[in-house]
C-alpha cells in the first residue's frame, strides 16, 4: 500500500496494487502506466515517479508515499 498525500502532506487516498481508494475505502480509480484513470477508464492525473500531476503536468496534485505493508485487523 502507498498513501496519496496532497502538497501539504495530508493523505487523501491510497493505492493498493494498482487500485486507488479514498480514505473511506471507496475505489476511485487505478494506476495504468503513467496515469491514474477513473473507474470508467478516463485519464485524470499523470504520474511521474512518485509525483501526481494534472494531465498537462502544470500543477502538482500530490505524491505517493513509500510502500507500506497492508495491515489487517
N, C-alpha and C positions, 0 to 999 in steps of 0.2 A: 504494500500500500504506500502511496505517496500523497501527501497533502497538497492541496492547491491553495496558495495564500495570495492575497492581494498585495499591492505595493506598500501597504502599511504593515504587512506581516500578519494580517488576520486571516485565518483559514476560512474558506467559504465552500470548499468541496474537497473531494479526494478521489484518487484513481486506484482501482484495484484491477490488476492486469491491464486491459485496455479500456475498461469501463469507467466512466466518470459519474460520480454521485454528488448530490447535495449533502449538506451536513445532516439532513433528516433521513438520509438513506435512499432518496429517490433517484433513480437513474436519470441522467440528464444528457448523456452523450457518450462518445467513445473517441479514443485516440486512434487515428488512421494515418499512418505515416507521419507527416509533419503537420497534421491538422487535427483539431478537435471538431468533430461533427456532431450535430444534434441527433436526437432519436430518429429523425427521418432521413439522416444521411447528408444533411446540408452543412457545408463547412461554416464554422462560426469563429474559430480562432486559429492562428498559426502558432506552431510550437517550434522553437529554435533552441536546442539544448534543453535547459531547464526552464527557459522563459516562455511565457504565453503572451501572445500579442494579437492585436487586431489583424484582420486578414491582410491589410495593406502594410502591416509591420510598423506603422507610425506611432502606435500607442501601446504601452505595456499594460496588460491585464493583471499579470501576476507571475508567480513562479511555482514550480513543483519542488517539494521538499525532498530530502533524501529518502531512499527506500526504507520502510519500517515493516517488521512482520505484522501480519494481521492478528490481533488478539481476540480470542473467543472467550466469552464469559458464560 
